[in-house]
Amino acid sequence: MKKGLLILIVTAFSLNTYAQVDQKASYEFIERTIPGRSGAFLVETVSQDNGKDAFELDSRDGKIVLRGNNGLSVAAALNYYLKTYCFCDIGWNGTNLNLPANLPAVTAKIHKTTPYQYRYYLNYCTFNYTMAWWDWARWQKEIDWMALNGINMPLAITGEEAIWQDVYKSMGFTDKELDAFFCGPAYFSWFWMGNIDAWGGPLPQHWMDSHRALQKKVLERERSFGMKPVLSSFTGHVPPSFKDRFPKAKVKRTNWDAGFPDVFILDPDDELFETIGKKYIEAQNKEFGTDHLYSADTFNENVPPTNDSTYLDGMSKKVFRSMTAADPKAVWVMQGWMFHYNNKFWQPQQIKALLNAVPNDQMIVLDLYSDSHPVWNRTEAYYGKPWIWSMLQNFGGNISLFGRMRHVAADPAIALHDPESKNLVGIGITPEGIEQNPALFALMLENVWRDSPIDADAWVNNYAHRRYGQINANASEAWHILLNTVYSSGLSEGGPESIIVARPTMQKTIDRVLTKLSYDPLKLAKAWQLLVNAADSLKQSDGYQYDLIDVTRQVLANYASPLQQKMASAYKSGDQEAFKQNSAAFLQLMDDMDDLLSTRKDFLLGKWINEARANGITDKEKNLYELNARDLVTLWGDKESGLSEYSNRQWAGLIKGYYKQRWELYFSQLNKAMATGAPFDAKAFDAQVKNWEWQWVNKHDNAYTDIAKGDGVEKAKALFAKYNSLVLQAAY
């Protein structure tokens, strides 16, 4: 056989093999998703439509046929079938998989094509505010969820610190020097983005090794579905000792302005910049492989040293060259966050200089906050660069009911057909935290397989049906109220928080805890009543249980504000009896919320802490990870941290064990002041409470359980009976 003919035959066989869906992997996925039912399905291959992913649904010989051009499309076909034909729902916070014994037939073939080349997922911050302690079992569950929902471009930065250790040790840096560089595992996002060094460390070697291995599993599974993970790259962040080892290097100090020490950034003009960037990509790709997509954010929440276009152009070219020196096919995936966050600096001239330095086919821009503050429509769609419409929604992992459903339902399709959107190539979800507001994320992901706006009113009806497993008039009406209250939010950065999570004060709001509502809380109370009314019919539904508890939590969290203001008014007027009554009622409200939330694992501080400790193999490691876990969701930094409460959570354990304790301390001091007639010493209290907070962050007392207890539906009903009339009479 001629050599050329052999090559032709082998190549043709390889392409044909590559085009086939991995049957074994798909059946294993189906079995993980609906255990015991994989035998009811056939998996087949269908071609892409004009280069875009596609799936089909059909029936044959009493079985359901799932066709896709890759494993991800097969998974999406299964999800479409489960939602549309079986009225099932798979989500973070409650799943309904109550399948009939005989699966409904697909009577007419269904064919769906996505209009989007890319469906992006995650934000650097998600890896800490939610995913910091995930093991392989939790990652596997999430990757399956990603596949069900058509995500094909996930950010994948687990284990990055191990590659940096390899690179910097190859350059001669010692473990001691790197201990002053690597932060603790709850803070990697801001370490990776060049904001902080060392906080929460030193990082144990076991973490490096175990998460290197975890990343390999994550990437293997994501790629097995046909996803193209986005890896990391070098943006200049170097160890504090870098200047000592390379005294001629152009290293500059920069500060994130959040109360942390300076970090050190290597200037892209320095010849070492490209050298280190190349080393990093080579080391990473050797360890993890590559799909040629690399994230790089050069000025995350920091302002460049100059707005000179020549500098910005040159800097951008050097960052890009540090990628292509190792991978000529590299595509730079850039978060467009800085163009919103520092919009006064990033004017058209500066944005053009940064973007135009890189070829259009080797850069993709994430319009990170399209749901509230799009940048594409004021930059001529990023001046021709491919870009992705994204929903940010969440800051700090806070769990307030919040979102802009009608915008999420309509705006992606509107942008897709807008001639001004130019090179729109995808949609994405980019939250700082997940595992909250599941309906909003489910709605956003409905856009993946359609190119027209979604009717939000019709959608919530369908969602309630499939989430709860039956049609219920009370639940349907409640969801329409939710759509038009908490899910018709304004342009605030995340949802309003409750005054209970604030460091004690008589003010209605403080810097990190904004309590102003953009909706009528009495309308939300009506939705609460309707969900309570549905309890007897829906109480067996996992999704209903979560939603009832979550809405109850939100109503009571809102009610805390008028109660706090009654307490403040009583203190200011010198009415000791009214002050005692209202402060006692405020503390009782927190106890009631804590007891309610303790019935769901979704709301347990103990789950967060115990998952952190599970990553350690020694008591020292376990205690370090617990410190990280406690600190992130409270102070964020030290006791003087300017980010205190940024990542607050209304969780069982955190309410009763942290927030309530602070308020009790505050009320005790106010009571003393009222009893003696002395003025309240706010400065002394501030110092006292900060010391108490820091002591709490450093405890390892095994005080918080990760086991849910009690009947959440019955507790919610009891709290409705107790609080509904008070809520309706409150002055918000």
C-alpha positions in Angstrom: 0.0 0.0 0.0 1.3 3.4 -0.9 2.3 5.6 2.1 0.1 8.5 1.0 -3.0 6.3 0.7 -2.3 4.9 4.2 -2.2 8.4 5.7 -5.5 9.3 3.8 -7.3 6.2 5.2 -6.1 6.7 8.7 -7.0 10.3 8.7 -10.5 9.6 7.4 -11.0 6.9 10.0 -9.8 9.3 12.8 -12.2 12.0 11.7 -15.1 9.5 11.5 -14.3 8.2 14.9 -14.0 11.7 16.4 -17.5 12.5 15.0 -19.1 9.6 16.8 -20.7 10.1 20.3 -18.9 8.1 23.0 -21.7 5.6 23.6 -20.3 4.2 26.8 -19.7 7.6 28.4 -23.2 8.7 27.4 -24.9 5.7 28.9 -22.9 6.1 32.1 -24.0 9.8 32.2 -27.7 8.8 31.8 -27.3 6.2 34.5 -25.8 8.8 36.9 -28.6 11.2 36.1 -31.6 8.8 36.3 -30.3 5.7 38.0 -31.8 2.4 36.7 -33.4 4.0 33.6 -30.5 4.1 31.1 -31.8 1.0 29.4 -34.9 3.0 28.2 -32.7 5.1 25.9 -30.8 4.8 22.7 -27.8 7.1 22.0 -27.0 8.0 18.4 -25.0 10.6 16.5 -26.2 13.5 14.5 -24.1 16.1 12.7 -23.6 19.7 13.7 -25.8 22.3 12.0 -23.5 24.8 10.2 -20.8 24.3 12.8 -23.2 24.6 15.7 -24.1 21.9 18.3 -27.4 20.2 17.7 -29.5 17.4 19.2 -32.6 15.3 18.3 -35.2 13.5 20.2 -37.1 10.5 18.7 -38.7 7.2 19.7 -38.0 3.8 18.2 -38.9 0.3 19.3 -40.3 1.5 22.6 -37.2 3.4 23.5 -36.3 7.1 23.6 -33.6 8.1 21.1 -31.2 10.8 22.1 -29.0 12.1 19.2 -26.3 14.6 19.5 -23.1 15.7 17.7 -21.2 15.1 21.0 -21.8 13.9 24.5 -22.9 17.4 25.6 -25.6 17.5 23.0 -26.8 14.1 24.0 -27.0 15.3 27.6 -29.0 18.4 26.5 -31.4 16.1 24.6 -32.0 14.1 27.8 -32.6 17.3 29.8 -35.1 18.6 27.1 -36.9 15.2 27.3 -37.0 15.2 31.1 -38.3 18.7 31.3 -40.7 18.7 28.4 -42.2 15.1 28.4 -41.8 14.1 32.0 -42.1 17.4 33.8 -38.9 16.8 35.8 -36.3 19.3 36.9 -32.7 18.9 38.0 -31.1 21.7 40.0 -28.8 22.7 42.8 -31.5 23.3 45.4 -34.1 20.6 44.9 -34.5 18.0 42.1 -37.7 16.3 40.8 -37.1 13.0 39.0 -40.4 11.4 39.6 -40.5 9.5 36.4 -43.4 7.4 35.2 -42.9 3.7 34.9 -43.4 3.9 31.2 -41.6 6.8 29.7 -43.7 9.0 27.4 -43.0 8.5 23.7 -41.7 11.2 21.4 -44.4 11.2 18.8 -42.7 13.6 16.4 -39.0 14.0 16.0 -37.6 17.1 17.8 -34.5 18.9 16.3 -32.7 21.7 18.1 -29.7 23.8 17.2 -28.0 26.3 19.4 -27.3 29.7 17.8 -24.3 30.1 20.0 -20.8 28.7 19.4 -19.9 29.2 23.0 -21.8 28.8 26.2 -19.6 30.0 29.0 -19.7 29.2 32.7 -18.2 30.5 35.9 -16.3 33.5 37.3 -13.0 33.4 39.1 -14.9 34.2 42.3 -17.2 31.2 42.0 -14.2 29.0 42.7 -14.0 30.4 46.2 -17.4 31.8 47.2 -19.0 28.4 46.4 -16.5 25.8 45.1 -13.6 26.2 47.5 -14.0 22.9 49.2 -15.5 20.7 46.4 -14.3 17.1 46.0 -14.6 15.0 42.9 -18.1 13.7 43.7 -19.4 17.3 43.8 -17.5 18.3 40.7 -18.9 15.3 38.8 -22.4 16.3 39.7 -21.7 19.9 38.5 -20.2 18.8 35.3 -23.2 16.6 34.6 -25.4 19.6 35.3 -23.3 21.7 32.9 -23.8 19.1 30.2 -27.5 18.9 30.8 -27.7 22.7 30.3 -25.5 22.9 27.2 -22.5 24.6 28.7 -19.4 24.0 26.6 -16.9 26.6 27.7 -16.3 26.3 31.5 -13.6 28.2 33.3 -11.3 25.5 34.8 -8.7 26.9 37.2 -8.6 24.2 39.9 -5.0 23.2 40.8 -3.5 26.3 39.1 -1.4 26.9 42.2 0.5 23.6 41.7 1.6 24.7 38.3 2.8 28.1 39.6 4.8 26.2 42.3 6.5 24.2 39.5 7.3 27.3 37.5 8.7 29.4 40.4 10.7 26.5 41.9 12.2 25.9 38.5 13.3 29.5 38.6 15.0 29.0 42.0 12.4 30.2 44.5 12.4 28.3 47.8 9.4 26.9 49.7 9.8 29.6 52.3 9.7 32.4 49.6 6.6 30.8 48.1 4.9 30.6 51.5 4.9 34.4 51.5 3.2 34.2 48.0 0.5 31.5 48.0 -2.7 32.4 49.8 -5.1 30.1 51.6 -7.5 28.0 49.5 -10.5 30.3 50.2 -8.7 33.2 48.6 -7.3 31.8 45.3 -9.6 33.9 43.1 -8.0 37.1 44.2 -4.5 35.6 44.3 -5.0 34.4 40.7 -6.2 37.8 39.7 -3.2 39.5 41.3 -5.0 41.2 44.2 -3.5 39.6 47.2 -0.6 37.5 48.5 -0.3 35.0 51.4 -3.6 35.8 53.2 -5.0 32.6 54.7 -1.8 30.6 54.1 0.7 29.1 54.2 -0.7 26.6 51.7 0.1 23.0 52.5 1.8 20.8 49.9 -1.0 18.2 50.2 -3.4 20.8 48.9 -1.2 21.4 45.9 -0.9 17.7 45.1 -4.5 16.7 45.7 -5.9 19.6 43.6 -3.5 19.0 40.8 -5.0 15.5 40.6 -8.5 16.8 41.0 -8.1 19.2 38.1 -7.0 16.3 35.8 -10.3 14.5 36.6 -12.3 17.7 36.1 -10.7 18.4 32.7 -11.0 14.8 31.5 -14.7 14.7 32.3 -15.4 18.1 30.8 -13.6 17.2 27.6 -15.3 13.9 27.4 -18.6 15.7 26.8 -17.0 17.9 24.1 -16.5 21.0 26.4 -13.5 23.3 25.8 -12.3 24.4 29.2 -10.7 27.8 29.7 -7.3 27.5 31.5 -5.3 30.3 33.1 -2.2 32.3 31.9 0.3 34.8 33.3 -0.6 38.4 33.9 2.4 39.5 35.8 1.8 38.5 39.5 5.1 37.5 41.0 6.3 36.5 44.5 7.3 39.4 46.9 10.9 38.1 46.7 11.1 38.4 42.9 12.9 41.7 43.1 15.6 40.2 45.3 16.2 37.3 42.9 16.0 39.5 39.8 17.1 43.0 40.8 17.1 44.4 37.3 13.5 43.3 36.7 10.8 46.0 36.2 8.6 45.1 39.2 6.0 47.5 40.5 3.9 47.5 43.6 0.2 47.7 43.3 -2.6 47.7 45.9 -6.1 46.3 45.5 -7.3 49.0 48.0 -9.2 46.5 50.2 -7.0 46.6 53.3 -4.4 44.1 52.1 -0.6 44.7 51.6 0.8 45.6 48.2 1.4 42.8 45.7 4.1 42.8 43.1 3.5 42.9 39.3 6.1 42.3 36.6 5.9 44.9 33.9 5.0 43.5 30.5 7.9 45.6 29.2 10.3 43.4 31.1 11.9 40.6 29.0 11.1 38.1 31.8 7.4 38.6 31.3 7.2 36.6 28.1 9.7 34.1 29.5 7.6 33.3 32.5 4.3 33.4 30.6 5.7 30.9 28.2 7.0 28.7 31.0 3.6 28.7 32.7 1.6 27.8 29.6 4.1 25.0 28.7 4.0 23.6 32.3 0.3 23.8 32.5 -0.3 22.2 29.1 2.1 19.4 29.8 0.2 18.6 33.0 -3.4 19.3 31.9 -3.5 19.4 28.1 -5.2 22.4 26.3 -8.1 23.5 24.2 -6.2 26.7 23.4 -8.4 29.0 25.5 -6.7 31.0 28.2 -8.1 33.5 30.7 -6.1 36.7 31.4 -7.3 39.8 33.2 -4.4 42.3 33.4 -6.0 45.0 35.6 -8.6 43.3 37.7 -10.0 46.1 39.9 -6.7 48.0 39.5 -6.1 51.0 37.3 -3.2 50.8 34.8 -0.2 53.2 35.5 -1.1 55.3 32.5 -3.9 55.8 30.0 -1.4 56.2 27.2 -2.7 54.2 24.2 0.8 53.1 23.1 1.5 51.6 26.5 -1.8 49.7 26.6 -1.3 48.4 23.1 2.2 47.2 23.9 1.1 45.7 27.1 -1.7 43.8 25.5 0.6 42.5 22.7 3.1 41.2 25.3 0.5 39.4 27.4 -0.8 37.8 24.2 2.8 36.9 23.0 3.4 35.2 26.4 0.6 32.8 25.5 1.4 32.3 21.8 5.1 31.7 22.5 4.0 28.4 24.1 0.8 27.8 22.1 0.5 29.5 18.7 -3.2 28.7 18.6 -3.9 30.5 21.9 -7.1 32.4 22.3 -7.2 35.1 25.0 -10.5 35.0 27.0 -10.8 38.3 28.7 -13.3 39.3 31.4 -14.8 42.7 30.5 -15.4 43.5 34.1 -12.8 46.2 34.3 -14.5 48.2 31.6 -17.5 48.5 33.9 -15.8 48.6 37.3 -13.2 51.3 36.2 -15.3 52.8 33.5 -13.9 56.3 34.1 -10.5 55.1 33.1 -11.6 52.8 30.3 -12.7 55.2 27.6 -13.1 54.2 23.9 -9.5 55.1 23.1 -8.1 52.9 26.0 -10.4 50.0 25.3 -9.5 50.1 21.6 -5.8 50.1 22.3 -6.1 47.1 24.6 -8.3 45.0 22.3 -7.0 45.9 18.9 -3.5 44.8 19.8 -4.7 41.1 19.5 -6.1 39.5 16.3 -9.8 39.2 16.3 -9.7 35.4 15.9 -7.5 35.0 19.0 -9.5 36.9 21.6 -13.0 36.5 23.1 -14.4 39.1 25.5 -16.8 38.2 28.2 -19.4 41.0 28.7 -19.5 39.9 32.3 -22.5 41.9 33.5 -24.8 42.1 30.5 -27.9 41.4 32.6 -27.5 44.8 34.3 -24.6 46.8 33.0 -23.7 45.8 29.5 -20.5 47.2 28.0 -21.0 45.8 24.4 -23.6 48.5 23.6 -21.2 51.4 24.4 -18.0 49.9 22.7 -19.4 49.1 19.3 -19.6 45.5 20.4 -16.0 45.5 21.6 -14.8 46.9 18.3 -15.3 43.7 16.4 -13.9 41.2 18.8 -15.9 38.0 19.4 -17.8 38.5 22.6 -20.2 36.6 25.0 -23.4 38.0 26.6 -23.3 37.0 30.3 -25.4 37.1 33.4 -23.5 38.0 36.6 -26.4 38.2 39.0 -24.6 37.5 42.3 -21.9 39.1 44.4 -20.1 37.5 47.3 -22.2 34.3 47.2 -25.0 36.2 49.1 -28.3 34.3 49.0 -30.9 37.0 48.7 -33.8 36.3 46.3 -32.7 38.5 43.4 -32.5 38.7 39.6 -33.8 40.4 36.4 -35.9 37.6 34.9 -37.6 39.5 32.1 -34.2 40.8 30.9 -32.6 37.4 31.1 -35.6 35.9 29.2 -35.4 38.4 26.4 -32.1 40.3 26.2 -29.8 37.5 24.9 -32.0 36.9 21.8 -32.6 40.6 21.3 -28.8 41.1 21.3 -28.3 38.1 19.0 -30.5 39.7 16.3 -29.2 43.3 16.8 -27.0 44.3 13.9 -25.0 46.4 16.4 -24.0 43.3 18.3 -21.6 42.4 15.5 -19.6 39.3 16.5 -21.7 37.9 19.4 -20.6 34.3 19.6 -22.0 33.1 22.8 -23.9 33.5 26.1 -22.8 32.7 29.6 -23.4 32.8 33.3 -20.7 34.4 35.4 -21.9 34.6 39.0 -19.7 35.2 42.0 -21.6 32.4 43.8 -24.0 29.7 42.8 -26.3 27.2 44.6 -28.9 29.9 45.1 -31.8 31.4 43.1 -32.0 28.2 41.0 -35.0 29.5 38.9 -33.0 32.4 37.6 -30.2 30.2 36.3 -32.6 27.7 34.9 -34.3 30.5 32.9 -31.0 31.9 31.6 -30.0 28.5 30.4 -33.2 28.1 28.4 -31.6 30.5 25.9 -28.9 28.0 24.9 -31.1 26.2 22.4 -33.2 29.0 21.1 -32.8 32.3 19.3 -36.0 34.1 20.3 -37.1 35.8 23.5 -38.7 33.6 26.2 -42.2 34.4 27.5 -41.2 34.8 31.2 -44.8 34.5 32.5 -45.4 31.2 30.6 -42.0 30.0 31.7 -42.6 30.4 35.4 -45.8 28.4 35.1 -43.9 25.5 33.4 -41.0 25.8 35.9 -43.4 25.5 38.9 -45.0 22.5 37.3 -41.8 20.5 36.6 -40.1 21.6 39.8 -43.0 20.5 42.1 -44.2 17.6 40.0 -47.7 18.8 39.5 -49.8 21.9 38.6 -50.8 23.9 41.6 -52.8 27.1 41.4 -51.4 28.6 44.6 -47.8 27.8 43.5 -48.4 29.2 40.0 -49.8 32.5 41.4 -46.9 32.7 43.9 -44.3 32.4 41.1 -46.0 35.2 39.1 -45.6 37.4 42.2 -41.9 36.3 42.6 -41.4 37.1 38.9 -42.7 40.6 39.4 -41.1 41.3 42.8 -37.7 39.8 43.7 -37.1 38.7 40.1 -37.8 42.2 38.6 -34.9 43.7 40.4 -33.2 47.0 39.7 -29.5 47.7 38.9 -28.1 47.3 42.3 -25.0 45.1 42.6 -26.7 41.9 43.9 -29.7 41.5 46.0 -30.6 43.6 49.1 -29.3 42.1 52.3 -30.9 41.8 55.8 -29.9 44.1 58.6 -29.3 41.0 60.8 -26.1 40.3 59.0 -24.7 43.8 59.6 -22.3 44.7 62.3 -24.8 46.1 64.9 -26.0 49.6 64.2 -29.1 51.8 64.5 -28.7 52.8 60.9 -31.0 51.3 58.3 -28.0 50.3 56.1 -24.2 50.2 56.2 -21.6 50.0 53.5 -21.6 46.3 52.8 -25.2 45.6 53.9 -27.6 47.5 51.7 -31.2 46.8 52.8 -33.3 49.0 50.4 -35.8 46.9 48.6 -36.7 47.5 44.9 -40.1 45.7 45.3 -43.0 45.9 47.7 -42.3 43.5 50.6 -46.1 43.0 51.2 -46.4 41.5 47.7 -43.7 39.1 48.6 -45.6 38.3 51.8 -48.6 37.4 49.5 -46.4 34.9 47.6 -45.4 33.5 51.0 -49.0 32.9 51.9 -49.7 31.2 48.6 -46.8 28.8 49.0 -47.9 28.0 52.6 -51.4 27.3 51.2 -49.9 24.8 48.8 -48.1 22.9 51.5 -50.5 20.0 51.9 -50.4 19.3 48.1 -46.7 19.9 47.5 -44.9 19.1 50.7 -43.3 15.9 49.3 -41.5 17.9 46.6 -37.8 18.6 47.3 -37.9 21.8 45.2 -41.1 23.0 47.0 -39.5 22.5 50.4 -36.5 24.6 49.4 -38.6 27.3 47.8 -40.9 27.6 50.8 -38.0 27.8 53.2 -36.2 30.3 51.0 -39.2 32.6 50.6 -39.9 32.4 54.3 -36.3 33.3 55.0 -36.5 36.3 52.7 -39.8 37.6 54.2 -38.3 37.4 57.7 -35.0 38.9 56.6 -36.9 41.9 55.2 -39.0 42.2 58.3 -35.9 42.6 60.4 -35.4 46.1 59.1 -38.6 47.7 60.5 -38.1 45.7 63.7 -34.6 47.1 64.0 -35.8 50.6 63.4 -38.5 50.2 66.1 -35.7 49.2 68.5 -33.6 52.2 67.4 -36.5 54.6 67.8 -37.2 53.3 71.4 -33.5 53.8 72.3 -33.4 57.3 71.0 -36.6 58.2 72.8 -35.4 56.7 76.1 -38.2 54.1 76.2 -36.4 51.3 78.0 -39.4 49.0 78.0 -40.1 49.3 74.3 -36.3 48.9 73.7 -36.2 45.7 75.6 -39.3 44.3 73.9 -38.1 45.2 70.4 -34.5 44.0 70.9 -35.8 40.7 72.3 -38.1 40.3 69.3 -35.2 41.0 67.0 -33.1 38.3 68.6 -36.0 35.9 68.6 -36.5 36.5 64.9 -32.9 35.4 64.3 -33.4 32.3 66.4 -36.5 31.5 64.3 -34.7 32.0 61.0 -31.8 29.8 62.2 -34.2 27.0 63.3 -36.0 27.2 59.9 -32.8 27.1 57.9 -31.4 24.2 59.9 -33.9 22.0 58.2 -32.1 22.2 54.8 -28.5 21.2 54.1 -28.4 24.1 51.5 -28.4 26.6 54.4 -25.9 25.0 56.9 -22.8 26.7 58.0 -21.6 23.4 59.3 -21.7 21.9 55.8 -19.3 24.7 54.6 -16.9 24.2 57.6 -16.9 20.4 57.6 -16.3 20.3 53.8 -13.3 22.7 54.4 -11.9 20.5 57.1 -12.4 17.4 55.0 -9.7 18.7 52.6 -7.0 18.4 55.3 -5.1 15.3 56.3 -3.6 16.7 59.6 -5.3 18.7 62.4 -3.1 21.7 61.4 -4.4 21.6 57.8 -8.0 21.1 58.9 -7.8 24.0 61.3 -6.2 26.2 58.6 -9.0 25.4 56.2 -11.7 26.0 58.8 -10.1 29.4 59.5 -10.3 30.2 55.7 -13.9 29.0 55.6 -15.0 31.1 58.6 -13.1 34.2 57.6 -14.4 34.3 54.0 -18.1 34.5 54.9 -17.6 36.9 57.8 -14.6 39.3 58.0 -13.1 38.3 54.6 -9.7 39.6 55.9 -8.5 40.6 59.4 -10.5 42.3 62.1 -10.1 45.7 60.3 -11.1 44.3 56.9 -12.9 46.7 54.6 -14.7 43.7 53.1 -16.4 42.5 56.2 -19.9 41.2 55.4 -19.2 41.2 51.6 -19.7 37.4 51.5 -22.4 37.3 54.2 -24.7 34.3 54.2 -28.1 33.8 55.9 -27.2 30.3 57.1 -28.2 28.2 60.1 -25.3 28.4 62.5 -24.0 31.7 61.2 -27.1 33.5 62.2 -27.4 32.1 65.7 -23.6 31.6 66.4 -22.2 34.8 64.8 -24.8 37.5 63.8 -27.0 37.0 66.9 -24.0 37.0 69.2 -22.9 40.4 67.9 -26.4 41.9 68.3 -26.7 40.5 71.9 -23.4 42.2 72.7 -24.7 45.4 71.2 -28.0 45.3 73.1 -26.3 44.6 76.3 -24.1 47.7 76.0 -27.1 49.8 75.0 -29.1 48.5 78.0 -26.3 49.5 80.3 -26.2 52.9 78.8 -29.9 53.4 79.2 -29.9 52.1 82.8 -27.1 54.4 83.9 -27.9 57.4 81.7 -24.4 57.3 80.3 -23.9 57.9 76.5 -23.2 54.7 74.5 -19.5 54.4 73.7 -19.6 53.5 70.1 -15.9 53.5 69.7 -15.3 51.1 72.6 -18.1 48.8 71.2 -16.5 48.8 67.8 -13.2 47.6 69.2 -14.9 45.1 71.4 -17.0 43.6 68.6 -14.0 43.4 66.2 -12.0 41.5 68.8 -15.0 39.1 69.3 -15.3 38.6 65.6 -11.7 37.7 65.2 -11.8 35.2 68.1 -14.8 33.6 66.4 -13.0 33.3 63.1 -10.1 31.5 64.8 -12.2 29.0 66.7 -12.2 25.2 66.0 -14.9 24.2 68.4 -17.0 21.7 66.3 -20.0 23.8 67.1 -21.8 23.5 63.8 -23.5 20.5 62.3 -23.7 19.5 58.7 -26.8 17.4 59.3 -30.2 19.0 58.6 -32.9 18.4 61.2 -36.6 18.9 61.5 -39.5 19.4 59.1 -38.9 22.6 57.2 -42.5 22.8 55.8 -44.0 22.5 59.2 -41.6 25.1 60.6 -42.4 27.5 57.8 -46.1 27.1 58.4 -45.6 27.8 62.1 -43.5 30.9 61.3 -46.2 32.1 58.9 -48.8 31.8 61.7 -46.5 33.7 64.1 -45.2 36.5 61.8 -47.6 37.1 58.9 -49.8 39.7 60.7 -46.6 41.4 62.1 -45.1 41.5 58.6 -48.2 43.0 57.1 -48.4 45.7 59.7 -44.7 46.7 59.6 -43.4 50.1 58.4 -40.8 49.2 55.7 
